[in-house]
Amino acid sequence: MNLQLLPILCLTFASSAVASNSYIVVAPKTVRPGLTVRISATILHASSDVRVQTDVIAMANSTCNQATASETISPGASGFIELQMPNQLPREDGPYSLRVTGSGGLTFMDETTLIVDQKCVSVFIQTDKGMYKPGQTVLMRFIAYKPTLLPYTGTVEVSITDPNYNLMAKWKDVRLDSGVASRDLPLSIEPPLGMWAISVSGECLKGKQTFRVDKYVLPKFEVTVKPPSFLVSSDTSVEGTVTAEYTYGQPVKGTLELTFYLKARYYDYYYSNPPKTLRMSNIKINGTKAFMLDSSKI
Protein backbone atom coordinates (compact mmCIF):
# COMPACT_ATOMS: atom_id res chain seq x y z
CA MET A 1 0.00 0.00 0.00
CA ASN A 2 1.38 3.40 -0.97
CA LEU A 3 2.39 6.14 1.41
CA GLN A 4 -0.12 8.98 1.41
CA LEU A 5 1.03 12.58 1.65
CA LEU A 6 -1.68 15.06 2.43
CA PRO A 7 -1.52 18.80 3.31
CA ILE A 8 -3.40 18.16 6.56
CA LEU A 9 -2.21 16.49 9.73
CA CYS A 10 -4.97 14.02 10.52
CA LEU A 11 -7.76 12.20 8.74
CA THR A 12 -10.40 9.64 9.67
CA PHE A 13 -10.22 6.43 7.69
CA ALA A 14 -12.98 3.86 7.21
CA SER A 15 -12.78 0.68 5.19
CA SER A 16 -15.09 -2.29 4.89
CA ALA A 17 -12.53 -4.58 3.32
CA VAL A 18 -8.75 -4.47 3.53
CA ALA A 19 -6.02 -6.61 2.06
CA SER A 20 -3.82 -8.83 4.18
CA ASN A 21 -0.52 -7.33 5.30
CA SER A 22 -1.57 -3.71 4.67
CA TYR A 23 -0.93 -0.32 6.26
CA ILE A 24 -1.81 3.36 6.02
CA VAL A 25 0.59 6.24 6.67
CA VAL A 26 -0.56 9.86 6.67
CA ALA A 27 1.93 12.73 6.81
CA PRO A 28 1.97 16.45 6.00
CA LYS A 29 3.18 17.30 2.52
CA THR A 30 4.81 20.57 3.64
CA VAL A 31 7.35 20.73 6.49
CA ARG A 32 9.28 23.54 8.16
CA PRO A 33 12.80 23.50 9.64
CA GLY A 34 12.96 23.22 13.42
CA LEU A 35 9.40 21.99 13.87
CA THR A 36 8.04 18.59 14.87
CA VAL A 37 6.10 16.68 12.23
CA ARG A 38 3.43 14.29 13.49
CA ILE A 39 2.95 11.26 11.24
CA SER A 40 0.06 8.84 11.66
CA ALA A 41 0.62 5.14 10.96
CA THR A 42 -2.02 2.40 11.01
CA ILE A 43 -1.23 -1.29 10.67
CA LEU A 44 -4.36 -2.88 9.26
CA HIS A 45 -3.11 -6.48 9.05
CA ALA A 46 0.24 -7.99 10.03
CA SER A 47 1.56 -11.20 11.54
CA SER A 48 2.98 -9.37 14.61
CA ASP A 49 4.06 -5.94 15.86
CA VAL A 50 5.55 -3.68 13.21
CA ARG A 51 8.37 -1.19 13.72
CA VAL A 52 7.59 1.83 11.54
CA GLN A 53 10.55 4.12 10.85
CA THR A 54 10.40 7.53 9.16
CA ASP A 55 13.41 9.32 7.65
CA VAL A 56 13.85 12.66 5.90
CA ILE A 57 16.37 12.19 3.08
CA ALA A 58 18.24 14.89 1.17
CA MET A 59 18.49 14.00 -2.52
CA ALA A 60 21.96 15.58 -2.70
CA ASN A 61 23.20 13.20 0.01
CA SER A 62 20.93 10.18 0.19
CA THR A 63 23.28 8.37 2.60
CA CYS A 64 22.73 10.95 5.36
CA ASN A 65 19.37 11.17 7.14
CA GLN A 66 18.29 14.70 8.03
CA ALA A 67 15.81 13.41 10.62
CA THR A 68 14.68 10.00 11.83
CA ALA A 69 12.10 8.60 14.25
CA SER A 70 10.32 5.29 14.77
CA GLU A 71 7.44 3.70 16.64
CA THR A 72 6.26 0.11 17.22
CA ILE A 73 2.62 -0.46 16.31
CA SER A 74 0.49 -3.56 16.87
CA PRO A 75 -1.71 -5.10 14.15
CA GLY A 76 -5.08 -3.38 13.94
CA ALA A 77 -3.80 -0.36 15.88
CA SER A 78 -2.69 3.18 15.05
CA GLY A 79 0.12 5.31 16.40
CA PHE A 80 1.83 8.64 15.95
CA ILE A 81 5.49 9.19 15.10
CA GLU A 82 6.99 12.49 16.23
CA LEU A 83 9.63 13.46 13.66
CA GLN A 84 11.76 16.44 14.70
CA MET A 85 12.95 18.50 11.73
CA PRO A 86 16.51 19.94 11.89
CA ASN A 87 16.90 23.68 12.33
CA GLN A 88 18.24 24.00 8.80
CA LEU A 89 17.17 22.29 5.57
CA PRO A 90 19.28 24.12 2.95
CA ARG A 91 17.74 24.45 -0.50
CA GLU A 92 21.00 23.38 -2.14
CA ASP A 93 20.74 19.96 -0.47
CA GLY A 94 17.20 19.38 -1.74
CA PRO A 95 14.83 18.29 -2.86
CA TYR A 96 13.93 16.31 0.25
CA SER A 97 11.90 13.16 0.57
CA LEU A 98 10.14 11.24 3.33
CA ARG A 99 10.98 7.55 3.51
CA VAL A 100 8.82 5.19 5.56
CA THR A 101 9.92 1.61 6.23
CA GLY A 102 8.32 -1.21 8.15
CA SER A 103 9.97 -4.25 9.73
CA GLY A 104 8.92 -7.11 11.96
CA GLY A 105 5.42 -8.42 11.35
CA LEU A 106 5.16 -6.45 8.08
CA THR A 107 7.96 -5.39 5.76
CA PHE A 108 7.50 -2.41 3.46
CA MET A 109 9.28 0.68 2.16
CA ASP A 110 7.83 3.74 0.49
CA GLU A 111 9.17 7.20 -0.33
CA THR A 112 7.75 10.47 -1.59
CA THR A 113 8.92 14.06 -2.10
CA LEU A 114 8.44 16.73 0.57
CA ILE A 115 7.87 20.46 0.16
CA VAL A 116 10.13 22.42 2.52
CA ASP A 117 8.82 25.80 3.65
CA GLN A 118 11.91 27.63 4.86
CA LYS A 119 9.83 30.00 6.99
CA CYS A 120 9.82 28.73 10.57
CA VAL A 121 9.43 32.09 12.34
CA SER A 122 6.91 34.86 11.62
CA VAL A 123 8.04 38.46 12.02
CA PHE A 124 5.95 41.63 12.18
CA ILE A 125 7.45 45.06 11.54
CA GLN A 126 5.72 48.11 13.01
CA THR A 127 6.35 51.84 12.70
CA ASP A 128 4.79 54.56 14.85
CA LYS A 129 3.10 56.00 11.75
CA GLY A 130 2.83 55.39 8.05
CA MET A 131 4.22 58.69 6.72
CA TYR A 132 7.08 60.91 7.88
CA LYS A 133 8.24 64.38 7.01
CA PRO A 134 11.89 65.30 6.43
CA GLY A 135 13.74 65.72 9.73
CA GLN A 136 11.43 63.41 11.70
CA THR A 137 12.51 60.16 13.40
CA VAL A 138 11.22 56.78 12.28
CA LEU A 139 10.44 54.55 15.26
CA MET A 140 10.44 50.83 14.48
CA ARG A 141 9.55 47.67 16.38
CA PHE A 142 10.07 44.04 15.38
CA ILE A 143 8.04 41.16 16.83
CA ALA A 144 8.96 37.54 16.01
CA TYR A 145 7.28 34.34 17.15
CA LYS A 146 7.28 30.66 16.34
CA PRO A 147 4.31 28.68 14.98
CA THR A 148 3.77 27.52 18.58
CA LEU A 149 3.17 31.24 19.43
CA LEU A 150 6.26 31.23 21.65
CA PRO A 151 8.59 34.24 21.17
CA TYR A 152 11.65 33.86 18.98
CA THR A 153 14.71 34.96 20.97
CA GLY A 154 17.45 34.77 18.35
CA THR A 155 19.17 37.57 16.45
CA VAL A 156 18.17 39.28 13.21
CA GLU A 157 19.63 41.72 10.73
CA VAL A 158 17.74 44.94 10.01
CA SER A 159 18.31 47.14 6.96
CA ILE A 160 16.57 50.22 5.56
CA THR A 161 16.59 51.29 1.91
CA ASP A 162 15.34 54.49 0.28
CA PRO A 163 13.11 54.69 -2.84
CA ASN A 164 16.23 54.35 -5.02
CA TYR A 165 17.21 51.10 -3.24
CA ASN A 166 20.21 52.75 -1.58
CA LEU A 167 21.13 51.25 1.78
CA MET A 168 20.52 53.99 4.36
CA ALA A 169 20.95 52.04 7.61
CA LYS A 170 21.87 48.55 8.75
CA TRP A 171 22.01 46.80 12.12
CA LYS A 172 23.55 43.37 12.56
CA ASP A 173 22.92 40.87 15.36
CA VAL A 174 19.86 42.64 16.71
CA ARG A 175 18.76 40.50 19.66
CA LEU A 176 15.06 39.93 20.15
CA ASP A 177 14.46 40.03 23.90
CA SER A 178 11.25 38.05 24.53
CA GLY A 179 10.69 38.18 20.77
CA VAL A 180 10.72 42.00 20.54
CA ALA A 181 13.33 44.59 19.50
CA SER A 182 13.20 48.25 18.46
CA ARG A 183 15.31 50.74 16.53
CA ASP A 184 14.97 54.36 15.35
CA LEU A 185 16.18 56.25 12.29
CA PRO A 186 16.42 60.08 12.26
CA LEU A 187 15.71 61.41 8.77
CA SER A 188 17.77 64.20 7.27
CA ILE A 189 16.17 67.51 6.31
CA GLU A 190 16.37 66.55 2.61
CA PRO A 191 15.83 62.79 2.36
CA PRO A 192 14.74 61.08 -0.87
CA LEU A 193 10.95 61.31 -1.02
CA GLY A 194 8.82 58.25 -1.62
CA MET A 195 8.45 54.74 -0.23
CA TRP A 196 11.20 53.46 2.05
CA ALA A 197 11.57 49.82 3.05
CA ILE A 198 12.50 48.07 6.30
CA SER A 199 13.84 44.52 5.86
CA VAL A 200 14.35 42.02 8.68
CA SER A 201 16.11 38.70 8.06
CA GLY A 202 17.49 35.90 10.17
CA GLU A 203 17.60 32.16 10.53
CA CYS A 204 14.54 30.93 8.58
CA LEU A 205 12.73 34.26 8.90
CA LYS A 206 12.29 37.21 6.60
CA GLY A 207 10.00 40.24 6.69
CA LYS A 208 9.53 43.57 4.96
CA GLN A 209 7.55 46.73 5.69
CA THR A 210 7.36 50.09 3.92
CA PHE A 211 6.75 53.67 5.02
CA ARG A 212 6.46 56.92 3.10
CA VAL A 213 8.63 60.02 3.39
CA ASP A 214 6.99 63.13 1.95
CA LYS A 215 6.75 66.85 2.47
CA TYR A 216 3.82 68.38 4.33
CA VAL A 217 0.47 67.76 2.68
CA LEU A 218 -3.02 68.70 3.74
CA PRO A 219 -4.20 66.30 6.41
CA LYS A 220 -6.51 63.53 5.30
CA PHE A 221 -9.06 61.88 7.51
CA GLU A 222 -11.25 58.80 7.55
CA VAL A 223 -14.88 58.56 8.64
CA THR A 224 -16.20 55.27 10.05
CA VAL A 225 -19.88 54.65 10.77
CA LYS A 226 -20.80 51.81 13.12
CA PRO A 227 -24.55 51.15 12.85
CA PRO A 228 -26.30 48.19 14.53
CA SER A 229 -25.63 44.87 12.82
CA PHE A 230 -29.36 44.26 12.38
CA LEU A 231 -32.79 45.73 13.14
CA VAL A 232 -36.12 44.12 13.92
CA SER A 233 -39.54 45.53 13.09
CA SER A 234 -40.28 46.32 16.75
CA ASP A 235 -37.24 48.59 17.11
CA THR A 236 -38.15 52.24 17.63
CA SER A 237 -34.66 53.68 17.27
CA VAL A 238 -31.38 53.21 15.48
CA GLU A 239 -28.25 53.77 17.56
CA GLY A 240 -24.61 53.83 16.55
CA THR A 241 -21.42 55.88 16.46
CA VAL A 242 -19.50 57.94 13.91
CA THR A 243 -15.71 58.21 14.19
CA ALA A 244 -13.60 60.72 12.25
CA GLU A 245 -9.79 60.61 12.56
CA TYR A 246 -6.87 62.04 10.64
CA THR A 247 -4.44 59.55 9.12
CA TYR A 248 -1.98 60.29 11.92
CA GLY A 249 -4.55 59.35 14.59
CA GLN A 250 -5.80 62.75 15.83
CA PRO A 251 -9.58 63.37 16.08
CA VAL A 252 -11.41 65.52 13.54
CA LYS A 253 -13.41 68.46 14.86
CA GLY A 254 -16.35 69.77 12.86
CA THR A 255 -19.97 69.15 11.98
CA LEU A 256 -21.54 66.15 10.27
CA GLU A 257 -24.76 65.25 8.51
CA LEU A 258 -26.19 61.78 8.98
CA THR A 259 -28.74 60.16 6.66
CA PHE A 260 -30.48 56.85 7.38
CA TYR A 261 -32.70 54.95 4.96
CA LEU A 262 -33.89 51.43 4.20
CA LYS A 263 -32.70 49.89 0.95
CA ALA A 264 -35.57 49.99 -1.53
CA ARG A 265 -36.99 46.83 -3.01
CA TYR A 266 -37.72 46.36 -6.71
CA TYR A 267 -41.46 46.86 -6.44
CA ASP A 268 -40.96 50.05 -4.42
CA TYR A 269 -39.40 51.64 -7.48
CA TYR A 270 -41.93 49.97 -9.77
CA TYR A 271 -44.83 51.56 -7.89
CA SER A 272 -42.97 54.88 -7.45
CA ASN A 273 -42.56 54.32 -3.73
CA PRO A 274 -39.00 55.51 -2.96
CA PRO A 275 -37.51 54.71 0.45
CA LYS A 276 -38.08 57.15 3.30
CA THR A 277 -35.06 58.70 4.95
CA LEU A 278 -34.11 60.17 8.31
CA ARG A 279 -31.59 62.99 8.39
CA MET A 280 -29.65 64.70 11.18
CA SER A 281 -27.73 67.89 10.34
CA ASN A 282 -25.26 70.23 12.02
CA ILE A 283 -24.08 67.64 14.54
CA LYS A 284 -20.93 68.69 16.39
CA ILE A 285 -18.21 66.02 16.41
CA ASN A 286 -14.81 65.81 18.06
CA GLY A 287 -13.41 62.48 16.93
CA THR A 288 -16.40 60.34 17.93
CA LYS A 289 -20.13 61.01 18.12
CA ALA A 290 -22.94 58.69 19.19
CA PHE A 291 -26.29 59.03 17.42
CA MET A 292 -29.88 57.82 17.86
CA LEU A 293 -32.53 58.05 15.15
CA ASP A 294 -36.26 57.52 15.52
CA SER A 295 -36.84 54.57 13.17
CA SER A 296 -40.59 54.54 13.81
CA LYS A 297 -40.89 57.42 11.32
CA ILE A 298 -39.79 55.18 8.43
C-alpha distance (Angstrom), angle and dihedral (degrees) to the residues before:
residue distance angle dihedral
M1 . . .
N2 3.80 . .
L3 3.76 126.1 .
Q4 3.79 111.4 -106.6
L5 3.79 120.8 -141.5
L6 3.75 115.0 -166.1
P7 3.84 131.4 171.4
I8 3.81 90.7 -123.7
L9 3.77 129.5 72.2
C10 3.79 103.6 -131.4
L11 3.77 139.0 21.8
T12 3.79 136.5 177.4
F13 3.78 114.5 -120.6
A14 3.79 127.3 -159.9
S15 3.78 126.8 179.3
S16 3.78 132.4 170.0
A17 3.78 95.5 -163.5
V18 3.79 129.4 24.3
A19 3.77 133.2 -179.8
S20 3.78 122.5 -111.5
N21 3.79 116.1 -94.1
S22 3.81 94.9 18.6
Y23 3.80 136.8 145.1
I24 3.80 143.3 -177.9
V25 3.80 125.4 -142.7
V26 3.80 122.1 -174.6
A27 3.80 121.4 -170.8
P28 3.81 137.4 160.5
K29 3.78 114.7 -93.7
T30 3.83 93.4 -146.1
V31 3.82 122.4 54.1
R32 3.80 134.0 -178.5
P33 3.82 129.0 -146.3
G34 3.79 115.4 -101.2
L35 3.80 95.8 17.5
T36 3.79 131.2 109.4
V37 3.80 116.7 -113.3
R38 3.80 116.5 -151.4
I39 3.80 113.1 -148.6
S40 3.79 122.7 -169.7
A41 3.81 119.3 -144.9
T42 3.80 126.6 -175.5
I43 3.79 123.8 -172.8
L44 3.79 105.6 -154.3
H45 3.82 98.3 179.2
A46 3.80 130.5 1.0
S47 3.78 138.4 143.5
S48 3.84 92.6 -117.6
D49 3.81 142.7 -19.9
V50 3.79 114.8 -32.9
R51 3.80 126.1 -144.6
V52 3.81 106.8 -143.6
Q53 3.81 114.9 -162.2
T54 3.81 126.0 -171.3
D55 3.81 124.4 -162.3
V56 3.79 133.6 -179.6
I57 3.81 108.2 -141.7
A58 3.81 127.5 -164.1
M59 3.80 110.6 -140.8
A60 3.82 90.5 -144.5
N61 3.81 90.3 58.5
S62 3.78 109.7 21.0
T63 3.82 92.4 171.3
C64 3.82 92.6 65.1
N65 3.80 120.1 69.7
Q66 3.79 114.5 -143.3
A67 3.82 91.9 -160.9
T68 3.78 135.5 -2.0
A69 3.81 137.4 -175.9
S70 3.80 136.6 158.7
E71 3.78 142.4 -167.5
T72 3.82 134.8 -170.1
I73 3.80 113.8 -127.0
S74 3.79 128.6 -173.0
P75 3.83 123.1 -132.6
G76 3.79 111.5 -83.9
A77 3.81 92.0 17.4
S78 3.80 136.6 102.8
G79 3.77 131.7 -140.4
F80 3.77 142.6 175.6
I81 3.80 126.4 -120.6
E82 3.80 116.1 -154.2
L83 3.81 107.0 -147.7
Q84 3.80 113.7 -171.0
M85 3.80 112.8 -149.3
P86 3.84 117.4 -141.9
N87 3.79 118.0 -109.5
Q88 3.79 90.7 -110.8
L89 3.80 130.8 40.2
P90 3.83 102.1 173.0
R91 3.79 116.1 -149.2
E92 3.80 91.3 -134.0
D93 3.82 90.3 63.4
G94 3.80 93.1 52.4
P95 2.84 165.3 134.4
Y96 3.79 94.4 78.9
S97 3.77 129.4 -153.7
L98 3.79 137.4 -163.8
R99 3.79 115.1 -129.2
V100 3.80 120.3 -165.2
T101 3.80 121.0 -170.1
G102 3.77 132.1 179.7
S103 3.80 128.7 -156.5
G104 3.77 136.9 173.2
G105 3.79 115.2 35.8
L106 3.82 91.1 12.0
T107 3.78 128.3 28.1
F108 3.79 120.3 -156.0
M109 3.79 142.4 136.9
D110 3.78 129.2 -162.3
E111 3.80 134.4 166.5
T112 3.79 136.6 -170.7
T113 3.81 137.9 171.9
L114 3.81 121.8 -92.9
I115 3.80 129.3 -148.3
V116 3.81 110.6 -133.2
D117 3.79 116.0 -151.6
Q118 3.80 104.1 -160.9
K119 3.80 91.9 -158.6
C120 3.80 108.5 97.8
V121 3.81 98.3 150.6
S122 3.82 128.2 49.1
V123 3.80 118.1 -144.1
F124 3.80 129.1 -166.1
I125 3.80 121.8 -161.2
Q126 3.80 118.6 -156.3
T127 3.80 132.9 -175.1
D128 3.80 126.0 -167.6
K129 3.82 89.5 -117.2
G130 3.76 140.5 -0.6
M131 3.82 100.0 -119.9
Y132 3.80 132.3 39.0
K133 3.76 134.4 -169.2
P134 3.81 123.5 -136.2
G135 3.80 111.1 -78.9
Q136 3.81 95.0 25.7
T137 3.82 124.8 117.7
V138 3.79 122.2 -114.6
L139 3.81 111.2 -139.0
M140 3.80 114.3 -157.7
R141 3.79 135.3 -173.4
F142 3.80 129.1 -171.9
I143 3.81 123.2 -157.6
A144 3.82 120.3 -173.1
Y145 3.79 128.9 -179.5
K146 3.77 139.4 167.3
P147 3.82 125.6 -116.2
T148 3.82 86.2 -99.3
L149 3.86 86.5 62.3
L150 3.80 90.1 -115.9
P151 3.84 114.7 134.2
Y152 3.78 119.0 -98.3
T153 3.81 108.4 -126.7
G154 3.79 101.8 -174.5
T155 3.80 129.5 104.1
V156 3.80 129.8 -86.9
E157 3.78 138.5 -170.5
V158 3.80 118.5 -123.1
S159 3.80 124.5 -162.0
I160 3.81 134.0 173.5
T161 3.80 125.3 -154.8
D162 3.80 130.2 -171.3
P163 3.84 125.5 -132.0
N164 3.83 89.1 -83.8
Y165 3.84 91.0 55.3
N166 3.80 92.1 -110.8
L167 3.79 114.0 150.5
M168 3.82 105.9 -115.0
A169 3.82 101.0 170.9
K170 3.79 139.0 3.4
W171 3.80 134.4 -175.4
K172 3.78 122.2 -170.5
D173 3.81 127.8 -158.5
V174 3.79 95.0 13.4
R175 3.80 104.2 -179.9
L176 3.77 117.8 -139.8
D177 3.80 106.2 -141.6
S178 3.82 106.4 -156.1
G179 3.80 86.8 -12.4
V180 3.83 95.3 -58.0
A181 3.82 134.2 100.3
S182 3.80 134.6 162.3
R183 3.80 138.7 -158.4
D184 3.82 136.8 175.0
L185 3.80 133.8 -145.9
P186 3.84 121.5 -160.4
L187 3.80 110.1 -147.5
S188 3.79 121.4 -138.0
I189 3.80 120.9 -118.3
E190 3.83 90.1 -105.4
P191 3.81 107.8 34.6
P192 3.81 122.9 159.6
L193 3.80 107.0 -84.7
G194 3.78 121.5 -128.5
M195 3.79 138.2 50.3
W196 3.80 117.5 -12.6
A197 3.80 123.5 -166.8
I198 3.80 133.4 -140.3
S199 3.82 114.5 -158.0
V200 3.80 125.1 -168.4
S201 3.81 121.0 -172.0
G202 3.77 136.6 169.3
E203 3.76 143.5 133.5
C204 3.84 104.3 -21.1
L205 3.81 93.2 -22.9
K206 3.77 133.6 99.1
G207 3.79 132.8 167.4
K208 3.79 140.1 168.9
Q209 3.80 135.2 -165.6
T210 3.80 132.2 175.8
F211 3.80 135.1 -148.9
R212 3.79 132.6 -177.3
V213 3.79 128.2 -119.1
D214 3.80 113.1 -161.5
K215 3.76 141.8 145.8
Y216 3.79 121.2 -97.9
V217 3.78 113.7 -61.5
L218 3.77 130.9 177.3
P219 3.79 109.2 -78.4
K220 3.78 116.6 -100.3
F221 3.76 124.2 -152.3
E222 3.78 139.2 -165.8
V223 3.80 127.6 -138.1
T224 3.81 119.6 -151.7
V225 3.80 123.2 -171.5
K226 3.80 118.3 -161.1
P227 3.82 108.8 -167.3
P228 3.83 123.3 172.2
S229 3.80 113.5 -74.0
F230 3.80 91.1 -124.0
L231 3.81 142.9 -2.2
V232 3.78 132.2 -146.5
S233 3.79 126.4 -149.6
S234 3.81 92.3 -108.6
D235 3.81 93.5 58.5
T236 3.80 113.2 112.6
S237 3.79 97.4 -170.9
V238 3.77 143.0 33.3
E239 3.80 115.9 -139.8
G240 3.78 130.3 -173.7
T241 3.79 145.7 121.4
V242 3.79 137.4 -100.3
T243 3.81 119.5 -150.0
A244 3.81 124.1 -167.4
E245 3.82 119.6 -176.2
Y246 3.77 136.0 164.3
T247 3.80 116.9 -118.7
Y248 3.79 89.4 -103.1
G249 3.82 92.0 56.6
Q250 3.83 103.1 -101.4
P251 3.83 119.1 130.8
V252 3.80 121.5 -104.7
K253 3.80 117.4 -124.4
G254 3.79 119.7 -154.2
T255 3.78 144.1 78.2
L256 3.78 129.2 -60.0
E257 3.78 138.7 -163.4
L258 3.78 118.9 -143.1
T259 3.81 124.6 -160.8
F260 3.81 124.1 -172.2
Y261 3.79 125.6 -172.0
L262 3.79 140.9 154.1
K263 3.79 116.6 -113.0
A264 3.79 108.2 -104.0
R265 3.77 121.5 -119.2
Y266 3.80 123.9 -133.4
Y267 3.78 96.1 -102.4
D268 3.82 91.0 49.5
Y269 3.78 88.6 65.8
Y270 3.80 91.7 39.2
Y271 3.80 91.6 57.3
S272 3.83 92.7 39.1
N273 3.78 92.3 -109.9
P274 3.83 104.6 139.4
P275 3.81 118.6 -168.8
K276 3.79 118.6 -88.5
T277 3.77 118.1 -120.7
L278 3.79 138.4 -153.9
R279 3.78 118.4 -147.4
M280 3.81 133.7 -168.8
S281 3.81 118.1 -169.8
N282 3.80 138.3 -172.2
I283 3.81 94.2 22.0
K284 3.79 113.1 167.6
I285 3.81 113.7 -130.2
N286 3.79 133.1 -175.9
G287 3.79 104.6 -178.5
T288 3.81 97.2 -51.8
K289 3.79 133.3 30.6
A290 3.79 129.3 -179.2
F291 3.81 117.8 -145.2
M292 3.81 138.3 -167.6
L293 3.80 123.7 -166.3
D294 3.79 127.5 -167.9
S295 3.82 101.4 -119.4
S296 3.80 93.0 -178.2
K297 3.81 87.9 80.4
I298 3.82 91.6 66.0
